[in-house]
Structure formats: structure tokens, C-alpha cells
Amino acid sequence: MIERFLKKRQLLPSLFLLFITFIKPTELLAVGEYYDETGFRSNKTYISYSPQEYINPFSGNLILSHTDITLPGNGGLDLTIQRTYNSKIFSEITSSTFGIAGGVLGSLGVGWDLHFGRISDLGLLDNVTLINANPFFLQMPDGSIHSILNNDHQNINSNVNSQFITEDFWLINYDGVNNRYIMTLPDGTVYTFGQHVTDSLSYSFYYVTSIKDKNGNEISIEYFDCCNMSDPNPDSGNIGTCTNSNPLTKTRHIKGVIDSVGRVINFSMLNNSCRGMQLVRLT
């Protein structure tokens, strides 16, 4: 019996080599590992040399995560403003010209992000080839990334009414009438992703416009539009105001936030271009 067991063990390396010989690279990537991965994932281990610094040993991505403002809110719905940095920001690294992915041209500098949550759904668009493109995922303000999965398995999820679900059992539905995603957490908190920013080809993001708890307390977020961008005065109130807004005129840059207490925080921007606005101050 022992001899047969040892013979089986000797066969295992050969079977493994045979398996990886015929498997496609894209099938290997299906487990969620890829070299340009950014943000945090709950199933990964990161190297940290300081409280705000994290390194992904697989991708080499450097992540910096800072919490700048925390304001207590009604019923525990606090307002937290966070900014994160990812070093994996370059695309087309094999060419002579280095491109920068559209999702990282933030108002705080290249590689920095400041948002209240966003969904990338470029992988769901028709007639789009996913080359250097974003798949279907959720990214939270702290930089964490959550895969969004189909929730249409009626045999095991018949009691869950949602189109999509995350690993943390956050339920997500797409509202086609209003072109937005609505996410419900297990504690009853509802995130509305109502700011659609896209060029219909290389990126498609939905940014959070509302966070509401089960008691009705709400945080509202407003964004700049890509109109009237020539005003040099960041406090004029004219920058980013469109008469007829559509997805191609919307930006990811925050214009103002109303927290659950009713306090208003204005984001003053200095414009260089629609995608290159720079945050000047918060008031």
C-alpha cells in the first residue's frame, strides 16, 4: 500500500506540468491574479513598513492610504474623506510612449484618488475589446477592490433579490431607467452610484452620489461637469456647470458634499482641462 501511495505522489508533478502546458494564460488570470492589479483585496497579504504604506508583493504595486477628515454624523453615518495612491498607473509599457490610465488622472495628482466609491463596468459594454481596460469591479474610498459577481444562481440565491453580489454579500442592482447602480450592505446602508463618467470606449465609471443608512440619514455628493472650464477663479461657481449634461460631459471631480448633519463642504477646483482639474481647497 505504501509503495502504491509513493508511486501516486511521483505522478503528481507530472500531471501538474501537463496541466499548465495546455492551459491558456487567460484561464490562469481568471483566478483574479494579474500583474497590473491595484488597490486592496481581502484575500491578499501586503507588506507594510508604515501605517499608511502597503506593497503588493505579487504585482509590485505601492499603495498609500490616508484619512484626512472624519466628521461625526447622525446615527453613526460619519463623513470620512480619504485619499489613496497606486503606483501601477501606466498602460502600454511595452511601447516607446507611456500612457496613463484615465482612472488615475485625479484632482490630487497622478496616481492619487479621492472618491466615495465607484463601480467600473467597462467589461459589460457591447463591442468593447478588453485590452488595457477595466473589468467589472467595485472600489471603495480606502482603495479596497471588490469583484462584482452575477447573482443569478436561483438554486442557491432564490432568497436574494439582486442582479449582482460581492464577496462580502453586498447586493448590487442596475437601474436602467436612471442609469445608475444601487448597492445595499447587510446593515441596510444604501450606496447610489449615479455619476456616470465615460467616453464609451476606454473607461466607464459610476461614482457615488448618495450614501443613506437604514434610518434615513444621508450623505450627498455633487460633481463638476465638463463645461465653462475657462474661468480662472476657482471660487466663482461657474466652473463645471452645464446647461444640458450627459455622460460625455460628466467628470469624476467632486464639487460638494452634504453630510448627514447638513454641513456643506465645497471643493474648489482650478481647471487645466476637463480631466485634469486640481483641488485647491476645501471650505
N, C-alpha and C positions, 0 to 999 in steps of 0.2 A: 504493500500500500504506500509506504514511504517512497519507494522508487518511482511509482506512478505519479505521485504528487510532485516530486522533483522534476520529472520529465515535463509535466504541465507547466511548471514555473519557467522552465527553459524555453517553452514555446511563447510565453507572453511577450518578451521583447520583439520577437519576430512578427507576431501578429500586430503589435503596435506600429512597427515600421511599415508593414503592409498597409495599415490603415491610413497613416499620414502620407503615404506615397500617392494614394488615389483621391484623397480629399482635396477639395478646392480651397484656395486661400479665402474666398468669400465665406465659405462654410465655417472656417476657423474663426472669422470675425464675428460670426453670428452669436457667439457666447458673450459678446459685449466688450471684448478686449480690442482696442485699436490704438495705434501709436500716436494719434493726434487728439487723444481724449483730454478734455479739460474739465474743471470743476471736481467736486467731491462725489464719491459714490459710497454707499453704506457698506458694500461688500469689499472695499479696498482698504489696504493698510498704507498709511502715509508716513513719511519721515519728517519730523518736526524738530527744528533747532531753536525756535522761539514760539511764543504763544500764538502769533499771527501768521506763521510761515509753515507751509506744507509742501512736500515734494512727492510726486507720484513716481515711485522707483521703476515702474513699467514704461510710462510714456516720457518721463523726464520733465513733466510739466511742473512749474513752480506756481503755487497758489498763495496769494496774500489775502487775508480776510480781516477787515477792520469794522467794528461797530462804532460809529461816530456819534450817534444821537439815540437816546431812548427816552421817550416821554410817556409817563403813566397814562393809561386811558381808562375809560369806563368799562367796568366788568372784566378787567384784565386784558382788554384789547389795546395793548400798548403800541405806540408808534416807534418802530425801530428803523433807522436809516443805516444801511450797511454798504460797504464798497468792497469789491473783490478784484483781484488781478490774476490773470492767467498768462503764462509765457508762451503757450502754444497758440500763437495768433497768426502765424504766417501760412499762406497757401502757395501752391505751385513752387515748392522749394527746389525742385529739380531744374527750373528754368533760370535764365540769367536775371530775370526781374522777380523780385519777391513781392507777392501780393499779400494784402492784409484782409482777413475775413471781415465782412460787413458787420457782423455781430459784435465786434470788439472796438469799433470806432466810437467810443463813448465820450461823454462830456467831461470826463476827468483825465483824459489822455489815452493813448493807445494801449490796449490791453486791460484797461480798467472798466468795471461795470458797476452801475448803480441803478438798481431797479427793485420792484416789489414782487417780482415773479414774472416769468414769461414761458410761453409754450412755443416751441419750434415745430411747425407741421409741414415743412417743405416736402418731406417724404410722402405726403398724401396728395400733393398736387399732380394733376394729369400732365402727361407729356413732358415730364421733367426727368432727366438722367442725373442720378445722384453721384456726380463727380465733384469732389471738394465741396459737398453740400451738407446741409444739416438734416439729420433724421428726425423722427418724431419723439420729442422728449420735453420734460418739464425742468426748468431751472429756477431755484429759489434764491432769494436775496443773499443768502450766506454762501452761494456758489455751488451748493449741492445739486446734483443732476439725478433725475428720476425718470427711468424708462416708462413710457406710456404704452400699455398693452391693450389689445382688444378684449372686451369683456362680454363676448357673445357666446360663451360656453354654457348653454342653457342647462346642461345636465348637472353642473356644479354651482352655477351662479344664478339659478332661477329666482332667488330671492333678492338679487341685487339689480336695481334698475339703473343701469348706466351703459354708455357705449364703450367707455374706456376705463381703465383702472391702473394704479401704480402698485409697486411692491409693498407700499405702506397702506394699501387699501383706501387710497384717496380716489373718489369717484369723479369721473370727468365726462361731460356731455357737450356736444357741439350744438349750438343754437344757430341754425342756418338762416333763420329769419332776420336775426340781428347780427349775424356774422361774428360770433364770439364763442368762447369756451367758458363753461361754468364748472368749477371744481368744488366738491364737498368733502371736508375732512370728517373723520369719525366723531369729533367733538361737536359737529354741527356748523363749524366755520365755513363760510362760502366765499370762494375767490371767483371774481368775474374778470375774464381776460377779454376786454372789449376794445383795446387799441391795436388794430391790425396794421403792422408795418411790413411792406413787401414791395419788391419790384417784379413780382410774379415769375421770377426765374431763378435767382441765385440765393434768395433768402425770404423767409416768411415767418414772422414772429407775431404772437399775440401777447400784449403786455397787460398786467393787472390794472384795472380801473376801479375796482371796489373790493374791499375785504369786510365782510359782515359776520358777526358772531350770531349764535342762536338766540340771543336776547335783543337783536336789532341794532346793536352798536355797530358803527360803520366807519371805515377809513376810505376816503375817496381820493383818487389820483387823476390829475388832468395833464395832458401832454401838449407840446408845441406842434403846430402844423408847419409844413414847408411853404410858407407864404410870407410876404412882406419881410424879407430877410435882410434888407439893406440898411435898416435903422441902426446907427452906431451906438445908440443909447440902450443899454440892457434893461433899464427901468421904465422905458416909455410905454410898455404894454402893447405895442404894435407888432413886435416880433412874433412870428408863428401864429398869425391869425388869418384863417382862410374863410372866404365867403361860402364857397362850395367845396367841402372837404371830401376826399376819397382816399382809399388805401395808399395810392401813389403819392399823396401829399402829406401823409402822416409820418411822424418821427417817433423815435424812442426816447426823446429828451423830455424829462418831467418839467411841467410848468408850475404846478402847485399841488399841495396835499392838504386835505382837511382831515384832522384826526377825529377820534371818537368823542372827544370833548368839545369839538368845534373850533379848535385852534387852526389857523391857516398858516401854512409855511409856503412861501413863494420862492421859486428857483429862478434867479436872474441869470440869463444866458447872454454871452457875447457870441455873435454869429460869424463864422468863416464860410460855412456852406450848410446846406440842409443836414448833412450827415456829420458835419464837423463842428457842431456848437460846443462852446466851452462854458462850463459852470463858473460863474463869477462869485456869487454869494447866495446864502440862504437868509431870508428875512421873515 
